C-alpha cells in the first residue's frame, strides 16, 4: 500500500484483487508474538503464512548449563500460562533416567498443582478468546475480567504454597519443594467450590448467547483425519473426536487413583473445543477435591534436605517424559551424562504442534474468524518458540 | 428577545451542552461498564473520578499530532471534521422542551435521518485517507454496515411517526401525552426493540463494532489518528450515540413528559435519554462481536423485512382507528 514499496498486484481467476495483510507480530489479538501473513480477497482469507520465532530464548541450550535442581524454575518460563506443567515434564524425565522414587504424597501434590494450573490456564484461555471475539471494548472484556477474577484466586493459592504467582519452581527431582501450609486445604476447598459455581455462570452467559454461538459454531473445523495427520493434542484433538488424554492413556503420578471424565466432542469446530474445555474445568476441580480428600501422609520428597545445587546427579541415560498439559502433550526429552547437568534437552511444546493446524483450517474463513480460530487453538508463544 | 438573536444563541448553547454531556457520558459509560465487570472504574482524578473526562480531554489535546507519511493528506485531515459535523447537526431539530430547541422543522425526523446518514462520508474518508490496510478494510465494512442498518433504523423510527401522524419531532412528543409509544400494544414494543437493535448497529457499537474491531483491525478506520483528530472522531461517535438516545427517548419514551412542574421537562428528557444510552451500553458490554457477513444477514434477512412489515401493520392500525375502529 505504501508508495515506497514496489506494487505487486495479485489477481485471482475471478479477477478480484488480493490484499496481503500482516497480522502481528505486534497485534492486539495475537496471543504473544505471532505473525500471520494473510492473503485476503475482500474479507475472505485465501492464504495464511504463519511466522514464528519472535520469542526464541534458547531454552534448550540454557538447560545444558543449569543443574537438575535449578532448571525446573526456568522450565516454568516455556509455557508461562501453565508454568507448573513444564516443570512437571522436566522432573519426570530426570526421575525416569535416575529411577528415582517419588513418595505418594508428593505425587498427589503434583497432581493437585497440575490440575489447579489447568483450571487457571483454561480461565485465561476463555477470557482472552472471548476478548478476541468480543473486543476489549465489548462483551468479551466482561468475560475476560470475570475469568481473571477467578484466576487470581488460584494464583493466591499458589502464592501461599510456593511464594510465587507466575513462575513457581514447585516441582523438584524426587518430589515437590514444599508441603501444604496450615489452613491451605480449607482455602483450597472454598476456592474450588467458588470456581465451580462461577463456571456455571460463564456457561449460562455464553451457551445461550446467539452472538457467541454464531461466532464459533461451524468455524475452524478440524476433521479427525486432519487432527491425526498434523499431530495436534489436548483439547483440540478431543474436540475433533479422538479420545486421547495422557492422564488416561498413559497414567503418571498416580492419575490412575482418580475418577475423572475425558470429554470428547465430534464436531471439531471452535464450539467443540470450547465444550471440551468447559468440561475439563469441572473435571480438574473434581480431581483437586479427590486429592484433598485422599492426601496420604508422609514426606514430600524422596531426596529431602538437598541444599547444594550439585547434589542431584542423574546417571547416564536418556528418557522422554510426557504429561497432559492444558494445551496438550508437553514432552521433555532428556539426555544425562552422569553429572549434575543434563547433556542435552529437547522440548515438545503442545502449542507448537497445535499451531501447525492453522494453515489447514484458516483459508476460506473471514478475517474475523482468524482471531476466533487462533484463540480457540490457545497457543502460548513462550512454549512455541522456547 | 428578537428572533434573530435566538437563532444565534440557541445553536451555541446546544453545541456546548452537547459537548459537555458527551464528555460526561463517557464517564457514565466507564463507570457502568466497570460495575458490570466487577471493577470500580475511574476513581483517582477528582472525587469518584469526576474529573476524569477533563483529564482525558487535556491529555488528548497535548498529544502529538502524527500524520502518516503515505497518507492522503487533505482527505486525512478533513475526515474528522466531516465526520463530526453531521454528528453535531443531528441535535438541531431535537426539541428539548416545548419550544426549546434550535429549529423545530416540520420535517424534523427526516432531517435527522438525512444528516446522520452522512457520517459515513467522514468514516470512509478517514479509512481511505489513512492509507492503511486495517483502516481500508474497516472503511469497507463501514459502508456495508451503515447502509444496511440505516434502513431498518429509519423504518423502526417511522412507526412512531405513523402513530403520531407528523414528521415534526415536537408533534410526535406531544402525541404521546396520554400513552408513551413504547407502551402502545405490541407495535410499540416491537418497534422499540427494532429501534434499539438498529441504533446499536448504526452507531457501530459492540456487538456490531466491526469497524473498530480492535482484535482484528486494531482500531479500524481511526488506527492512524492521534491527538485532537482522534478526539474529534471520538466526540463525533459519542455525539451520534447521544443524539440517537435523545431520538429514542423522544420517539418512544414520551420525551419531556413526566411528573412534576413543567420546567422539569428537559430534566426528564435527559433522564430518559440516559436510560436509552445505558440500554445500548448494557448490550455493548454483554455480547461478543458478530462477523461482517452475519451482521449483513441479520439486517437484510431479518431486521429489514420485519420493520417493513411492522410499518405496514402500523399503517393498517392507524387507518382502522381513524375510521372509527375500537
Interface residues (C-beta under 8 A of the other chain):
Chain A: X1 X2 X3 X4 X19 X21 X27 X28 X29 X40 X42 X43 X130 X131 X132 X133 X134 X135 X136 X137 X138 X139 X140 X141 X142 X145 X146 X149 X205 X209 X211 X212 X214 X215 X366 X367 X368 X369 X370 X371
Chain B: X33 X36 X37 X38 X39 X69 X70 X131 X132 X133 X134 X136 X137 X140 X141 X206 X207 X209 X210 X212 X213 X214 X215 X216 X217 X218 X284 X285 X286 X287 X288 X289 X290 X291 X292 X293 X294
